[in-house]
Every structure is written in structure tokens, then in C-alpha cells.
Amino acid sequence: MFIIHLAVTAALAGLIWTIQIVHYPLFKEVGNKEFILYHQRHMDSISWLVGPLMLAELASAGLLLFLGERSVLFLSSLAALGLIWASTALIQIPLHQLLTSGHDPRAIDRLVRTNWWRTAAWTLRGACLVLHLIQKFS
């Protein structure tokens, strides 16, 4: 189960870096007229990938916790997971809802700026889980 959890977290870490470095900055390059359709297509396309992965990550973390996983590195990764979910619910989703109305450079800047927290948290989660795996086998 731990390997599955690590694989899902690694996939999400790679995905968030792609979104942070490529997708979100490109929002500013889309013209006002095309933005609503572009943003909607982004949301439709990315949601089917991010949603199931985030749910799988949460479920596998919960299962590992239920099975007795209590290492400091794993628990630290759970704190980062909490930050990811809170940021997604309280910051990123409301900003995306705002952007459904049209191109808003300030909202895009805030989306890029605040998404660094999720990018860092997923990167930290991946590092914690890899280190935990190394500890288990050394």
C-alpha cells in the first residue's frame, strides 16, 4: 500500500509542477475574448486527472494510517497533505470560480503565487515518503 501511496503522490507532485510552471502562467497569455473557453477547457481536462489522484492519495493515506503507519516522515507528509487540501478548497477553487467569469490578471497572479504552497507541499510529501521508504529498506 505504501508504494501505491508514494506513486500517487509522485504523480501529483509532477503534475503540480507542470501546472505551476506551464499551465497557470499561460493563463495570462490568453486574450480576453478566448479566456473563458480556454479556462473551461483547462478545468474540464485537468479535473478528470487531478480529482481521482487526489482522492486516491487521501484514501491511501487514510488506509496507511488505519493500518498503523506512524513514522515521523509519514505523519509530516500528512501535515503537508492537509495544507494541500485546505489550499485547494479555500484558495485555488474560489480563484478558478472567479476566473470562469473571464480574464482577470490579478486573480491569475494570485493563483500562480498561492499555488506555490501546493507545489512545495506536494514536493515535500514526495521527499518525506521517499526518505521513509529508504529508511525502511536500510
C-alpha positions, 0 to 999 in steps of 0.5 A: 500500500505504501508504494501505491501511496508514494506513486500517487503522490509522485504523480501529483507532485509532477503534475503540480509542477507542470501546472505551476510552471506551464499551465497557470502562467499561460493563463495570462497569455490568453486574450480576453475574448478566448479566456473563458473557453480556454479556462473551461477547457483547462478545468474540464481536462485537468479535473478528470486527472487531478480529482481521482489522484487526489482522492486516491492519495487521501484514501491511501493515506487514510488506509496507511494510517488505519493500518498503523503507519506512524513514522515521523516522515509519514505523519509530516507528509500528512501535515503537508497533505492537509495544507494541500487540501485546505489550499485547494478548497479555500484558495485555488477553487474560489480563484478558478470560480472567479476566473470562469467569469473571464480574464482577470490578471490579478486573480491569475497572479494570485493563483500562480503565487498561492499555488506555490504552497501546493507545489512545495507541499506536494514536493515535500510529501514526495521527499518525506515518503521517499526518505521513509521508504529508504529508511525502511529498506536500510 
